[in-house]
């Protein structure tokens, strides 16, 4: 098996991140894909970015304090 290394950018594994586990993915130059050692997720850069957008949607309001007035009628 080829020696793996970190990719150009440190992408988080979307599958693990949706379960609140912050794991960086590794990059395989021969296959031109990213993979996770923990959950066996594999995907090219486009696929990883699409899945990470779903995680950003999940945490989109994390920096905002929600109060009862936000839900007032």
mmCIF file of the N, C-alpha and C atoms, coordinates in Angstrom:
data_MODEL
# 
_entry.id   MODEL 
# 
loop_
_atom_site.group_PDB 
_atom_site.id 
_atom_site.type_symbol 
_atom_site.label_atom_id 
_atom_site.label_alt_id 
_atom_site.label_comp_id 
_atom_site.label_asym_id 
_atom_site.label_entity_id 
_atom_site.label_seq_id 
_atom_site.pdbx_PDB_ins_code 
_atom_site.Cartn_x 
_atom_site.Cartn_y 
_atom_site.Cartn_z 
_atom_site.occupancy 
_atom_site.B_iso_or_equiv 
_atom_site.pdbx_formal_charge 
_atom_site.auth_seq_id 
_atom_site.auth_comp_id 
_atom_site.auth_asym_id 
_atom_site.auth_atom_id 
_atom_site.pdbx_PDB_model_num 
ATOM 1   N N  . UNK A 1 1  ? 0.845   -1.175 0.000  1.00 0.00 ? 1  UNK A N  1 
ATOM 2   C CA . UNK A 1 1  ? 0.000   0.000  0.000  1.00 0.00 ? 1  UNK A CA 1 
ATOM 3   C C  . UNK A 1 1  ? 0.889   1.235  0.000  1.00 0.00 ? 1  UNK A C  1 
ATOM 4   N N  . UNK A 1 2  ? 0.444   2.247  -0.701 1.00 0.00 ? 2  UNK A N  1 
ATOM 5   C CA . UNK A 1 2  ? 1.217   3.481  -0.802 1.00 0.00 ? 2  UNK A CA 1 
ATOM 6   C C  . UNK A 1 2  ? 1.241   4.211  0.537  1.00 0.00 ? 2  UNK A C  1 
ATOM 7   N N  . UNK A 1 3  ? 2.326   4.905  0.765  1.00 0.00 ? 3  UNK A N  1 
ATOM 8   C CA . UNK A 1 3  ? 2.443   5.710  1.984  1.00 0.00 ? 3  UNK A CA 1 
ATOM 9   C C  . UNK A 1 3  ? 1.529   6.914  1.853  1.00 0.00 ? 3  UNK A C  1 
ATOM 10  N N  . UNK A 1 4  ? 0.673   7.095  2.799  1.00 0.00 ? 4  UNK A N  1 
ATOM 11  C CA . UNK A 1 4  ? -0.281  8.197  2.755  1.00 0.00 ? 4  UNK A CA 1 
ATOM 12  C C  . UNK A 1 4  ? 0.261   9.390  3.522  1.00 0.00 ? 4  UNK A C  1 
ATOM 13  N N  . UNK A 1 5  ? -0.241  10.528 3.190  1.00 0.00 ? 5  UNK A N  1 
ATOM 14  C CA . UNK A 1 5  ? 0.140   11.741 3.900  1.00 0.00 ? 5  UNK A CA 1 
ATOM 15  C C  . UNK A 1 5  ? -1.008  12.710 3.916  1.00 0.00 ? 5  UNK A C  1 
ATOM 16  N N  . UNK A 1 6  ? -0.834  13.777 4.635  1.00 0.00 ? 6  UNK A N  1 
ATOM 17  C CA . UNK A 1 6  ? -1.856  14.815 4.656  1.00 0.00 ? 6  UNK A CA 1 
ATOM 18  C C  . UNK A 1 6  ? -1.948  15.435 3.270  1.00 0.00 ? 6  UNK A C  1 
ATOM 19  N N  . UNK A 1 7  ? -3.136  15.857 2.905  1.00 0.00 ? 7  UNK A N  1 
ATOM 20  C CA . UNK A 1 7  ? -3.347  16.480 1.616  1.00 0.00 ? 7  UNK A CA 1 
ATOM 21  C C  . UNK A 1 7  ? -2.858  17.911 1.611  1.00 0.00 ? 7  UNK A C  1 
ATOM 22  N N  . UNK A 1 8  ? -3.182  18.593 0.523  1.00 0.00 ? 8  UNK A N  1 
ATOM 23  C CA . UNK A 1 8  ? -2.778  19.997 0.410  1.00 0.00 ? 8  UNK A CA 1 
ATOM 24  C C  . UNK A 1 8  ? -3.419  20.826 1.516  1.00 0.00 ? 8  UNK A C  1 
ATOM 25  N N  . UNK A 1 9  ? -4.680  20.546 1.786  1.00 0.00 ? 9  UNK A N  1 
ATOM 26  C CA . UNK A 1 9  ? -5.401  21.199 2.865  1.00 0.00 ? 9  UNK A CA 1 
ATOM 27  C C  . UNK A 1 9  ? -5.865  20.130 3.838  1.00 0.00 ? 9  UNK A C  1 
ATOM 28  N N  . UNK A 1 10 ? -6.037  20.474 5.080  1.00 0.00 ? 10 UNK A N  1 
ATOM 29  C CA . UNK A 1 10 ? -6.535  19.514 6.055  1.00 0.00 ? 10 UNK A CA 1 
ATOM 30  C C  . UNK A 1 10 ? -8.058  19.512 6.021  1.00 0.00 ? 10 UNK A C  1 
ATOM 31  N N  . UNK A 1 11 ? -8.608  18.556 5.295  1.00 0.00 ? 11 UNK A N  1 
ATOM 32  C CA . UNK A 1 11 ? -10.060 18.399 5.254  1.00 0.00 ? 11 UNK A CA 1 
ATOM 33  C C  . UNK A 1 11 ? -10.489 17.515 6.416  1.00 0.00 ? 11 UNK A C  1 
ATOM 34  N N  . UNK A 1 12 ? -11.637 17.831 6.985  1.00 0.00 ? 12 UNK A N  1 
ATOM 35  C CA . UNK A 1 12 ? -12.207 16.994 8.031  1.00 0.00 ? 12 UNK A CA 1 
ATOM 36  C C  . UNK A 1 12 ? -13.052 15.909 7.381  1.00 0.00 ? 12 UNK A C  1 
ATOM 37  N N  . UNK A 1 13 ? -13.061 14.747 8.001  1.00 0.00 ? 13 UNK A N  1 
ATOM 38  C CA . UNK A 1 13 ? -13.893 13.658 7.505  1.00 0.00 ? 13 UNK A CA 1 
ATOM 39  C C  . UNK A 1 13 ? -15.358 14.034 7.732  1.00 0.00 ? 13 UNK A C  1 
ATOM 40  N N  . UNK A 1 14 ? -16.164 14.137 6.670  1.00 0.00 ? 14 UNK A N  1 
ATOM 41  C CA . UNK A 1 14 ? -17.558 14.549 6.850  1.00 0.00 ? 14 UNK A CA 1 
ATOM 42  C C  . UNK A 1 14 ? -18.377 13.529 7.637  1.00 0.00 ? 14 UNK A C  1 
ATOM 43  N N  . UNK A 1 15 ? -18.099 12.255 7.452  1.00 0.00 ? 15 UNK A N  1 
ATOM 44  C CA . UNK A 1 15 ? -18.845 11.218 8.159  1.00 0.00 ? 15 UNK A CA 1 
ATOM 45  C C  . UNK A 1 15 ? -18.584 11.289 9.662  1.00 0.00 ? 15 UNK A C  1 
ATOM 46  N N  . UNK A 1 16 ? -17.335 11.418 10.046 1.00 0.00 ? 16 UNK A N  1 
ATOM 47  C CA . UNK A 1 16 ? -16.995 11.531 11.474 1.00 0.00 ? 16 UNK A CA 1 
ATOM 48  C C  . UNK A 1 16 ? -17.468 12.864 12.049 1.00 0.00 ? 16 UNK A C  1 
ATOM 49  N N  . UNK A 1 17 ? -17.329 13.939 11.281 1.00 0.00 ? 17 UNK A N  1 
ATOM 50  C CA . UNK A 1 17 ? -17.684 15.260 11.785 1.00 0.00 ? 17 UNK A CA 1 
ATOM 51  C C  . UNK A 1 17 ? -19.181 15.377 12.053 1.00 0.00 ? 17 UNK A C  1 
ATOM 52  N N  . UNK A 1 18 ? -20.008 14.676 11.281 1.00 0.00 ? 18 UNK A N  1 
ATOM 53  C CA . UNK A 1 18 ? -21.448 14.680 11.533 1.00 0.00 ? 18 UNK A CA 1 
ATOM 54  C C  . UNK A 1 18 ? -21.772 13.989 12.856 1.00 0.00 ? 18 UNK A C  1 
ATOM 55  N N  . UNK A 1 19 ? -20.850 13.164 13.340 1.00 0.00 ? 19 UNK A N  1 
ATOM 56  C CA . UNK A 1 19 ? -21.016 12.499 14.628 1.00 0.00 ? 19 UNK A CA 1 
ATOM 57  C C  . UNK A 1 19 ? -20.199 13.194 15.710 1.00 0.00 ? 19 UNK A C  1 
ATOM 58  N N  . UNK A 1 20 ? -19.830 14.447 15.469 1.00 0.00 ? 20 UNK A N  1 
ATOM 59  C CA . UNK A 1 20 ? -19.096 15.286 16.427 1.00 0.00 ? 20 UNK A CA 1 
ATOM 60  C C  . UNK A 1 20 ? -17.717 14.737 16.761 1.00 0.00 ? 20 UNK A C  1 
ATOM 61  N N  . UNK A 1 21 ? -17.066 14.116 15.777 1.00 0.00 ? 21 UNK A N  1 
ATOM 62  C CA . UNK A 1 21 ? -15.699 13.644 15.919 1.00 0.00 ? 21 UNK A CA 1 
ATOM 63  C C  . UNK A 1 21 ? -14.859 14.397 14.902 1.00 0.00 ? 21 UNK A C  1 
ATOM 64  N N  . UNK A 1 22 ? -13.853 15.085 15.360 1.00 0.00 ? 22 UNK A N  1 
ATOM 65  C CA . UNK A 1 22 ? -13.037 15.940 14.491 1.00 0.00 ? 22 UNK A CA 1 
ATOM 66  C C  . UNK A 1 22 ? -11.780 15.183 14.056 1.00 0.00 ? 22 UNK A C  1 
ATOM 67  N N  . UNK A 1 23 ? -11.821 14.589 12.867 1.00 0.00 ? 23 UNK A N  1 
ATOM 68  C CA . UNK A 1 23 ? -10.726 13.786 12.342 1.00 0.00 ? 23 UNK A CA 1 
ATOM 69  C C  . UNK A 1 23 ? -10.279 14.363 10.996 1.00 0.00 ? 23 UNK A C  1 
ATOM 70  N N  . UNK A 1 24 ? -8.984  14.581 10.848 1.00 0.00 ? 24 UNK A N  1 
ATOM 71  C CA . UNK A 1 24 ? -8.451  15.004 9.553  1.00 0.00 ? 24 UNK A CA 1 
ATOM 72  C C  . UNK A 1 24 ? -8.367  13.817 8.611  1.00 0.00 ? 24 UNK A C  1 
ATOM 73  N N  . UNK A 1 25 ? -8.558  14.096 7.329  1.00 0.00 ? 25 UNK A N  1 
ATOM 74  C CA . UNK A 1 25 ? -8.469  13.046 6.321  1.00 0.00 ? 25 UNK A CA 1 
ATOM 75  C C  . UNK A 1 25 ? -7.055  12.986 5.765  1.00 0.00 ? 25 UNK A C  1 
ATOM 76  N N  . UNK A 1 26 ? -6.714  11.859 5.194  1.00 0.00 ? 26 UNK A N  1 
ATOM 77  C CA . UNK A 1 26 ? -5.435  11.667 4.524  1.00 0.00 ? 26 UNK A CA 1 
ATOM 78  C C  . UNK A 1 26 ? -5.661  11.636 3.030  1.00 0.00 ? 26 UNK A C  1 
ATOM 79  N N  . UNK A 1 27 ? -4.604  11.899 2.273  1.00 0.00 ? 27 UNK A N  1 
ATOM 80  C CA . UNK A 1 27 ? -4.704  11.984 0.823  1.00 0.00 ? 27 UNK A CA 1 
ATOM 81  C C  . UNK A 1 27 ? -3.840  10.908 0.183  1.00 0.00 ? 27 UNK A C  1 
ATOM 82  N N  . UNK A 1 28 ? -4.409  10.178 -0.766 1.00 0.00 ? 28 UNK A N  1 
ATOM 83  C CA . UNK A 1 28 ? -3.689  9.157  -1.520 1.00 0.00 ? 28 UNK A CA 1 
ATOM 84  C C  . UNK A 1 28 ? -3.430  9.702  -2.925 1.00 0.00 ? 28 UNK A C  1 
ATOM 85  N N  . UNK A 1 29 ? -2.174  10.000 -3.229 1.00 0.00 ? 29 UNK A N  1 
ATOM 86  C CA . UNK A 1 29 ? -1.826  10.595 -4.522 1.00 0.00 ? 29 UNK A CA 1 
ATOM 87  C C  . UNK A 1 29 ? -2.094  9.653  -5.684 1.00 0.00 ? 29 UNK A C  1 
ATOM 88  N N  . UNK A 1 30 ? -1.854  8.367  -5.486 1.00 0.00 ? 30 UNK A N  1 
ATOM 89  C CA . UNK A 1 30 ? -2.044  7.409  -6.577 1.00 0.00 ? 30 UNK A CA 1 
ATOM 90  C C  . UNK A 1 30 ? -3.507  7.317  -7.012 1.00 0.00 ? 30 UNK A C  1 
ATOM 91  N N  . UNK A 1 31 ? -4.410  7.339  -6.051 1.00 0.00 ? 31 UNK A N  1 
ATOM 92  C CA . UNK A 1 31 ? -5.843  7.234  -6.361 1.00 0.00 ? 31 UNK A CA 1 
ATOM 93  C C  . UNK A 1 31 ? -6.522  8.593  -6.471 1.00 0.00 ? 31 UNK A C  1 
ATOM 94  N N  . UNK A 1 32 ? -5.802  9.650  -6.125 1.00 0.00 ? 32 UNK A N  1 
ATOM 95  C CA . UNK A 1 32 ? -6.329  11.015 -6.131 1.00 0.00 ? 32 UNK A CA 1 
ATOM 96  C C  . UNK A 1 32 ? -7.626  11.097 -5.321 1.00 0.00 ? 32 UNK A C  1 
ATOM 97  N N  . UNK A 1 33 ? -7.574  10.602 -4.078 1.00 0.00 ? 33 UNK A N  1 
ATOM 98  C CA . UNK A 1 33 ? -8.740  10.653 -3.211 1.00 0.00 ? 33 UNK A CA 1 
ATOM 99  C C  . UNK A 1 33 ? -8.320  10.837 -1.758 1.00 0.00 ? 33 UNK A C  1 
ATOM 100 N N  . UNK A 1 34 ? -9.255  11.322 -0.985 1.00 0.00 ? 34 UNK A N  1 
ATOM 101 C CA . UNK A 1 34 ? -9.063  11.494 0.448  1.00 0.00 ? 34 UNK A CA 1 
ATOM 102 C C  . UNK A 1 34 ? -9.735  10.329 1.167  1.00 0.00 ? 34 UNK A C  1 
ATOM 103 N N  . UNK A 1 35 ? -9.198  9.958  2.320  1.00 0.00 ? 35 UNK A N  1 
ATOM 104 C CA . UNK A 1 35 ? -9.801  8.878  3.089  1.00 0.00 ? 35 UNK A CA 1 
ATOM 105 C C  . UNK A 1 35 ? -9.591  9.106  4.573  1.00 0.00 ? 35 UNK A C  1 
ATOM 106 N N  . UNK A 1 36 ? -10.459 8.461  5.358  1.00 0.00 ? 36 UNK A N  1 
ATOM 107 C CA . UNK A 1 36 ? -10.425 8.569  6.810  1.00 0.00 ? 36 UNK A CA 1 
ATOM 108 C C  . UNK A 1 36 ? -9.953  7.243  7.382  1.00 0.00 ? 36 UNK A C  1 
ATOM 109 N N  . UNK A 1 37 ? -9.027  7.300  8.322  1.00 0.00 ? 37 UNK A N  1 
ATOM 110 C CA . UNK A 1 37 ? -8.528  6.083  8.958  1.00 0.00 ? 37 UNK A CA 1 
ATOM 111 C C  . UNK A 1 37 ? -9.522  5.516  9.972  1.00 0.00 ? 37 UNK A C  1 
ATOM 112 N N  . UNK A 1 38 ? -10.396 6.353  10.490 1.00 0.00 ? 38 UNK A N  1 
ATOM 113 C CA . UNK A 1 38 ? -11.299 5.915  11.543 1.00 0.00 ? 38 UNK A CA 1 
ATOM 114 C C  . UNK A 1 38 ? -12.536 5.215  11.001 1.00 0.00 ? 38 UNK A C  1 
ATOM 115 N N  . UNK A 1 39 ? -13.165 5.777  9.976  1.00 0.00 ? 39 UNK A N  1 
ATOM 116 C CA . UNK A 1 39 ? -14.456 5.234  9.523  1.00 0.00 ? 39 UNK A CA 1 
ATOM 117 C C  . UNK A 1 39 ? -14.413 4.661  8.108  1.00 0.00 ? 39 UNK A C  1 
ATOM 118 N N  . UNK A 1 40 ? -13.303 4.710  7.446  1.00 0.00 ? 40 UNK A N  1 
ATOM 119 C CA . UNK A 1 40 ? -13.134 4.170  6.090  1.00 0.00 ? 40 UNK A CA 1 
ATOM 120 C C  . UNK A 1 40 ? -13.886 4.965  5.026  1.00 0.00 ? 40 UNK A C  1 
ATOM 121 N N  . UNK A 1 41 ? -14.222 6.229  5.318  1.00 0.00 ? 41 UNK A N  1 
ATOM 122 C CA . UNK A 1 41 ? -14.837 7.092  4.296  1.00 0.00 ? 41 UNK A CA 1 
ATOM 123 C C  . UNK A 1 41 ? -13.798 7.411  3.236  1.00 0.00 ? 41 UNK A C  1 
ATOM 124 N N  . UNK A 1 42 ? -14.199 7.392  1.969  1.00 0.00 ? 42 UNK A N  1 
ATOM 125 C CA . UNK A 1 42 ? -13.320 7.736  0.850  1.00 0.00 ? 42 UNK A CA 1 
ATOM 126 C C  . UNK A 1 42 ? -14.073 8.655  -0.101 1.00 0.00 ? 42 UNK A C  1 
ATOM 127 N N  . UNK A 1 43 ? -13.346 9.577  -0.709 1.00 0.00 ? 43 UNK A N  1 
ATOM 128 C CA . UNK A 1 43 ? -13.966 10.444 -1.700 1.00 0.00 ? 43 UNK A CA 1 
ATOM 129 C C  . UNK A 1 43 ? -12.967 11.402 -2.299 1.00 0.00 ? 43 UNK A C  1 
ATOM 130 N N  . UNK A 1 44 ? -13.301 11.881 -3.496 1.00 0.00 ? 44 UNK A N  1 
ATOM 131 C CA . UNK A 1 44 ? -12.435 12.875 -4.118 1.00 0.00 ? 44 UNK A CA 1 
ATOM 132 C C  . UNK A 1 44 ? -12.695 14.232 -3.471 1.00 0.00 ? 44 UNK A C  1 
ATOM 133 N N  . UNK A 1 45 ? -11.909 15.224 -3.864 1.00 0.00 ? 45 UNK A N  1 
ATOM 134 C CA . UNK A 1 45 ? -11.982 16.539 -3.218 1.00 0.00 ? 45 UNK A CA 1 
ATOM 135 C C  . UNK A 1 45 ? -13.374 17.153 -3.343 1.00 0.00 ? 45 UNK A C  1 
ATOM 136 N N  . UNK A 1 46 ? -13.992 17.020 -4.507 1.00 0.00 ? 46 UNK A N  1 
ATOM 137 C CA . UNK A 1 46 ? -15.321 17.592 -4.727 1.00 0.00 ? 46 UNK A CA 1 
ATOM 138 C C  . UNK A 1 46 ? -16.343 16.962 -3.784 1.00 0.00 ? 46 UNK A C  1 
ATOM 139 N N  . UNK A 1 47 ? -16.296 15.649 -3.653 1.00 0.00 ? 47 UNK A N  1 
ATOM 140 C CA . UNK A 1 47 ? -17.221 14.928 -2.787 1.00 0.00 ? 47 UNK A CA 1 
ATOM 141 C C  . UNK A 1 47 ? -17.038 15.334 -1.325 1.00 0.00 ? 47 UNK A C  1 
ATOM 142 N N  . UNK A 1 48 ? -15.798 15.443 -0.889 1.00 0.00 ? 48 UNK A N  1 
ATOM 143 C CA . UNK A 1 48 ? -15.520 15.833 0.499  1.00 0.00 ? 48 UNK A CA 1 
ATOM 144 C C  . UNK A 1 48 ? -16.042 17.240 0.777  1.00 0.00 ? 48 UNK A C  1 
ATOM 145 N N  . UNK A 1 49 ? -15.825 18.162 -0.149 1.00 0.00 ? 49 UNK A N  1 
ATOM 146 C CA . UNK A 1 49 ? -16.295 19.536 0.039  1.00 0.00 ? 49 UNK A CA 1 
ATOM 147 C C  . UNK A 1 49 ? -17.822 19.601 0.086  1.00 0.00 ? 49 UNK A C  1 
ATOM 148 N N  . UNK A 1 50 ? -18.499 18.819 -0.758 1.00 0.00 ? 50 UNK A N  1 
ATOM 149 C CA . UNK A 1 50 ? -19.962 18.794 -0.738 1.00 0.00 ? 50 UNK A CA 1 
ATOM 150 C C  . UNK A 1 50 ? -20.487 18.296 0.602  1.00 0.00 ? 50 UNK A C  1 
ATOM 151 N N  . UNK A 1 51 ? -19.894 17.245 1.111  1.00 0.00 ? 51 UNK A N  1 
ATOM 152 C CA . UNK A 1 51 ? -20.340 16.684 2.388  1.00 0.00 ? 51 UNK A CA 1 
ATOM 153 C C  . UNK A 1 51 ? -20.013 17.611 3.552  1.00 0.00 ? 51 UNK A C  1 
ATOM 154 N N  . UNK A 1 52 ? -18.904 18.337 3.471  1.00 0.00 ? 52 UNK A N  1 
ATOM 155 C CA . UNK A 1 52 ? -18.560 19.284 4.536  1.00 0.00 ? 52 UNK A CA 1 
ATOM 156 C C  . UNK A 1 52 ? -19.504 20.477 4.546  1.00 0.00 ? 52 UNK A C  1 
ATOM 157 N N  . UNK A 1 53 ? -20.104 20.805 3.413  1.00 0.00 ? 53 UNK A N  1 
ATOM 158 C CA . UNK A 1 53 ? -21.111 21.876 3.384  1.00 0.00 ? 53 UNK A CA 1 
ATOM 159 C C  . UNK A 1 53 ? -22.322 21.479 4.225  1.00 0.00 ? 53 UNK A C  1 
ATOM 160 N N  . UNK A 1 54 ? -22.674 20.196 4.228  1.00 0.00 ? 54 UNK A N  1 
ATOM 161 C CA . UNK A 1 54 ? -23.780 19.731 5.076  1.00 0.00 ? 54 UNK A CA 1 
ATOM 162 C C  . UNK A 1 54 ? -23.457 19.931 6.548  1.00 0.00 ? 54 UNK A C  1 
ATOM 163 N N  . UNK A 1 55 ? -22.207 19.706 6.916  1.00 0.00 ? 55 UNK A N  1 
ATOM 164 C CA . UNK A 1 55 ? -21.797 19.919 8.305  1.00 0.00 ? 55 UNK A CA 1 
ATOM 165 C C  . UNK A 1 55 ? -21.856 21.402 8.654  1.00 0.00 ? 55 UNK A C  1 
ATOM 166 N N  . UNK A 1 56 ? -21.485 22.260 7.735  1.00 0.00 ? 56 UNK A N  1 
ATOM 167 C CA . UNK A 1 56 ? -21.566 23.706 7.989  1.00 0.00 ? 56 UNK A CA 1 
ATOM 168 C C  . UNK A 1 56 ? -23.015 24.142 8.177  1.00 0.00 ? 56 UNK A C  1 
ATOM 169 N N  . UNK A 1 57 ? -23.923 23.517 7.433  1.00 0.00 ? 57 UNK A N  1 
ATOM 170 C CA . UNK A 1 57 ? -25.348 23.816 7.606  1.00 0.00 ? 57 UNK A CA 1 
ATOM 171 C C  . UNK A 1 57 ? -25.801 23.439 9.009  1.00 0.00 ? 57 UNK A C  1 
ATOM 172 N N  . UNK A 1 58 ? -25.338 22.311 9.490  1.00 0.00 ? 58 UNK A N  1 
ATOM 173 C CA . UNK A 1 58 ? -25.726 21.835 10.809 1.00 0.00 ? 58 UNK A CA 1 
ATOM 174 C C  . UNK A 1 58 ? -25.288 22.808 11.901 1.00 0.00 ? 58 UNK A C  1 
ATOM 175 N N  . UNK A 1 59 ? -24.106 23.361 11.771 1.00 0.00 ? 59 UNK A N  1 
ATOM 176 C CA . UNK A 1 59 ? -23.552 24.247 12.784 1.00 0.00 ? 59 UNK A CA 1 
ATOM 177 C C  . UNK A 1 59 ? -23.633 25.713 12.384 1.00 0.00 ? 59 UNK A C  1 
ATOM 178 N N  . UNK A 1 60 ? -24.517 26.057 11.494 1.00 0.00 ? 60 UNK A N  1 
ATOM 179 C CA . UNK A 1 60 ? -24.619 27.426 10.987 1.00 0.00 ? 60 UNK A CA 1 
ATOM 180 C C  . UNK A 1 60 ? -24.960 28.470 12.029 1.00 0.00 ? 60 UNK A C  1 
ATOM 181 N N  . UNK A 1 61 ? -25.686 28.101 13.066 1.00 0.00 ? 61 UNK A N  1 
ATOM 182 C CA . UNK A 1 61 ? -26.113 29.063 14.091 1.00 0.00 ? 61 UNK A CA 1 
ATOM 183 C C  . UNK A 1 61 ? -25.288 28.945 15.367 1.00 0.00 ? 61 UNK A C  1 
ATOM 184 N N  . UNK A 1 62 ? -24.158 28.293 15.324 1.00 0.00 ? 62 UNK A N  1 
ATOM 185 C CA . UNK A 1 62 ? -23.391 28.019 16.536 1.00 0.00 ? 62 UNK A CA 1 
ATOM 186 C C  . UNK A 1 62 ? -22.884 29.298 17.217 1.00 0.00 ? 62 UNK A C  1 
ATOM 187 N N  . UNK A 1 63 ? -22.651 30.351 16.468 1.00 0.00 ? 63 UNK A N  1 
ATOM 188 C CA . UNK A 1 63 ? -22.132 31.579 17.058 1.00 0.00 ? 63 UNK A CA 1 
ATOM 189 C C  . UNK A 1 63 ? -23.208 32.550 17.502 1.00 0.00 ? 63 UNK A C  1 
ATOM 190 N N  . UNK A 1 64 ? -24.466 32.172 17.367 1.00 0.00 ? 64 UNK A N  1 
ATOM 191 C CA . UNK A 1 64 ? -25.564 33.085 17.691 1.00 0.00 ? 64 UNK A CA 1 
ATOM 192 C C  . UNK A 1 64 ? -26.320 32.581 18.916 1.00 0.00 ? 64 UNK A C  1 
ATOM 193 N N  . UNK A 1 65 ? -26.629 33.489 19.824 1.00 0.00 ? 65 UNK A N  1 
ATOM 194 C CA . UNK A 1 65 ? -27.409 33.131 21.016 1.00 0.00 ? 65 UNK A CA 1 
ATOM 195 C C  . UNK A 1 65 ? -28.892 33.202 20.661 1.00 0.00 ? 65 UNK A C  1 
ATOM 196 N N  . UNK A 1 66 ? -29.586 32.123 20.876 1.00 0.00 ? 66 UNK A N  1 
ATOM 197 C CA . UNK A 1 66 ? -31.005 32.045 20.579 1.00 0.00 ? 66 UNK A CA 1 
ATOM 198 C C  . UNK A 1 66 ? -31.788 32.339 21.870 1.00 0.00 ? 66 UNK A C  1 
ATOM 199 N N  . UNK A 1 67 ? -32.721 33.274 21.790 1.00 0.00 ? 67 UNK A N  1 
ATOM 200 C CA . UNK A 1 67 ? -33.532 33.632 22.954 1.00 0.00 ? 67 UNK A CA 1 
ATOM 201 C C  . UNK A 1 67 ? -35.011 33.403 22.635 1.00 0.00 ? 67 UNK A C  1 
ATOM 202 N N  . UNK A 1 68 ? -35.848 33.515 23.651 1.00 0.00 ? 68 UNK A N  1 
ATOM 203 C CA . UNK A 1 68 ? -37.280 33.328 23.485 1.00 0.00 ? 68 UNK A CA 1 
ATOM 204 C C  . UNK A 1 68 ? -37.868 34.372 22.537 1.00 0.00 ? 68 UNK A C  1 
ATOM 205 N N  . UNK A 1 69 ? -37.267 35.565 22.483 1.00 0.00 ? 69 UNK A N  1 
ATOM 206 C CA . UNK A 1 69 ? -37.759 36.619 21.600 1.00 0.00 ? 69 UNK A CA 1 
ATOM 207 C C  . UNK A 1 69 ? -37.596 36.246 20.120 1.00 0.00 ? 69 UNK A C  1 
ATOM 208 N N  . UNK A 1 70 ? -36.632 35.373 19.837 1.00 0.00 ? 70 UNK A N  1 
ATOM 209 C CA . UNK A 1 70 ? -36.447 34.932 18.462 1.00 0.00 ? 70 UNK A CA 1 
ATOM 210 C C  . UNK A 1 70 ? -37.619 34.119 17.960 1.00 0.00 ? 70 UNK A C  1 
ATOM 211 N N  . UNK A 1 71 ? -38.385 33.523 18.874 1.00 0.00 ? 71 UNK A N  1 
ATOM 212 C CA . UNK A 1 71 ? -39.505 32.662 18.488 1.00 0.00 ? 71 UNK A CA 1 
ATOM 213 C C  . UNK A 1 71 ? -40.856 33.286 18.831 1.00 0.00 ? 71 UNK A C  1 
ATOM 214 N N  . UNK A 1 72 ? -40.860 34.564 19.179 1.00 0.00 ? 72 UNK A N  1 
ATOM 215 C CA . UNK A 1 72 ? -42.105 35.239 19.549 1.00 0.00 ? 72 UNK A CA 1 
ATOM 216 C C  . UNK A 1 72 ? -43.062 35.350 18.383 1.00 0.00 ? 72 UNK A C  1 
ATOM 217 N N  . UNK A 1 73 ? -44.346 35.408 18.706 1.00 0.00 ? 73 UNK A N  1 
ATOM 218 C CA . UNK A 1 73 ? -45.368 35.527 17.659 1.00 0.00 ? 73 UNK A CA 1 
ATOM 219 C C  . UNK A 1 73 ? -45.579 36.916 17.221 1.00 0.00 ? 73 UNK A C  1 
# 
